[in-house]
Amino acid sequence: MVADLPRRWAMRILSTWEGRRSRFDRRKSTGEGTAQRIANEELRANVERLLPFAVNDDLTLDADDGAVVDAAWKGAERCRVRLLELADMQQHGRDALRAAGVSADEAEAVEACEARCELARLCMTRGIEPAAARYDDTPAVRRMIAPRWWTGQMRKAQAKALESAAIELGIVNRSKDCYVSNESLAARRAQNERNAATLEATIARNVETEQEFTLAELAAKGPANRAIKRAELMTRINGFERIAIAHAHAGLFLTITCPSKMHSHRIIGGRAARNPKYDGTKPNDAQKYLSGVWARIRAALARMGIALYGFRIAEPQHDGTPHWHLLVFYPPANDSKIRTTIRRYALQMDGDEAGAQEKRCDFKTMDPSIGTAAAYIAKYVAKNIDGHKLEKDLIGNDALETSARVEAWATRWRIRQFQQVGGPPVTVWRELRRVESVPSDAPGFVQMAYRAVNKVAVIEGRDHASVAWDHYVQAQGGVFCGRNYRLRLATVASDARTAYGEPAAARPVGVEYFEVAKRFDAIGNWVDVLPRTVTVESKRFTWEILRPAASARAGHAARPVVGLDLGLGFKREHRAPWTCVNNCTDSALDHAEPFEADYPNERETFGMYERTAWGGSLSTDWRPK
């Protein structure tokens, strides 16, 4: 009965079973047979509580990543076979639609919709969510027959299934596996090791400079590097605090937690115990609850004309249930309204339960005379990234172990840990770093933003990173600029198509700003003319992805990777890792059929399907275009 469970869980259940079956009182009527029956019933009940969490019948809770990938390929193959069956069935329906005067485009739309509904049903029977509703029918169908898409969905479902079962078993808590189960932590570490090996084994060559780097070296230069990510977050927090001090704004550090019924365990006498009120809420659902609470708070404040700026951090409590820390700044005149509004919505659900008033919503006023707000929140930032300069967390666990567990928790449940509140977007800030120079006649706010990003501003003979964000926010229109920030990301439409046949997203090319052009009139005065948008291009390089071959290790050059697998084929021996540096979409070569240039062929199509003649013989293998 326990064979399909992770080994540690199975041993735990069997140990409990062995203890129960040997525990009987000779002085009472309860004999050894009765004790064994009771132990068996409890074991069966424990296992039956866990098995429903499995993604599907073929994928057990103890499945490794290889088994998950195999299950994904089987699921994609099932959808593909079903789609081919639909192609034959829809031929008759298409003839009927033509006879009824329905156009070819309308008929194709009907076929795509029918195929989508059928494949969505197959996805749900395999335990994964079908393609999202935001996709059109044809791209959705292409996703649901793609092994790459299935692999991502299946990994996501397996991660949630394993952790949900661990919570149900009662091992995710302060006394056992804090924040996340050891099994999920091991799976995340193995995933990180696989990713690191792929990055180390893949080389990117700069076409312009002909320099070569491993993808690991390139990733270490951006926010994927934990130290850089932490430094950038602290830079922005410091910048917001400088703005608050300059404008005499109040600072508030608040913590919002979930109702007790969303916690699987509670603390009694320093030990974790099962919570009898627990209603089965999982961390991702609790995160949605907190997001909804904050959305209502912001909406209520917006109706009163009150705005905030700062940062939000989501982190787990000992049993994996998330809670939020927020450091926000605002004009002191709004302090009372802000606190009242936050308490009203934070306690809207079960606000009368024991301890709710004291624990569900906690406020700490920031006092610059005692210490900086950035210093206060630094430990929360470090705990959730890399444990920098921390020895122990609040529970007493090692900081490095804690940060690894928190990171595994966030990835298992797909929870966004950090989010900026108010202020201009950081996307333009990062894009400005790619800009070599701005026009000499650019407006003052453009010059200020450029200097801020490149830390040209000097205070008392030293560069200050916090000053950079402070000046950047000022250049964009201030912390309360909302969507009216001045410098924006410049993008151009792409002619490429994604692997699923959709138009590729517009690609960034720099920053742009709005200005009113001027000229001299007849008497020599400056006058405004038509407004215009000015684009400042950023410096970008073209990268060629190289996969080191055996000859490369022997001193020969690495060979370029061509014809990257799009995940729409079903020959597994041809799969290649998805390692495109700049998220390039597929090229015409990616869609080329094998030997198509060498053999004449003909294609027969109807609707969203086609079949191809190779060497003069018509294949009956219908497939999506």
Secondary structure, DSSP 4 states (H G I P E B T S, - for coil): --TTS-HHHHHHHHHHHHHHHT---TTSS--HHHHHHHHHHHHHHHHHHHGGGSSBTTB-TT--HHHHHHHHHHHHHHHHHHHHHHHHHHHHHHHHHHHTT--HHHHHHHHHHHHHHHHHHHHHHTTSPPSPTTS-HHHHHHHHT-HHHHHHHHHHHHHHHHHHHHHHHT-BSTTSB-SS-HHHHHHHHHHHHHHHHHHHH-EEEETTT--EEEHHHHHTTSTTSHHHHHHHHHHHHHHHHHHHHHTT-EEEEEEE---GGG-SEEEETTEEEE-TT-----HHHHHHHHHHHHHHHHHHHHHTT---EEEEEEEE-TTS-EEEEEEEEE-GGGHHHHHHHHHHHHTTTTTTSTTHHHHTEEEEEE-TTT--HHHHHHHHHHHTTT-TT-SB-TTS-BHHHHHHHHHHHHHHHT---EEEESSS-HHHHHHHTT-----TTS-HHHHHHHHHHTT--EETTEE-HHHHHHHHHHHHT-TT-TT--SSEEEEE----B-TTSPBPPPEEEEEEEEEEEEEE-TTS-EEEEEEEEEEEEPP---EEEEE--HHHHTTSPPEEP-S---S-S--GGG------TT---B-GGGGPPTTTTTS-EEEEEETTEEEEEETTEE----EE-
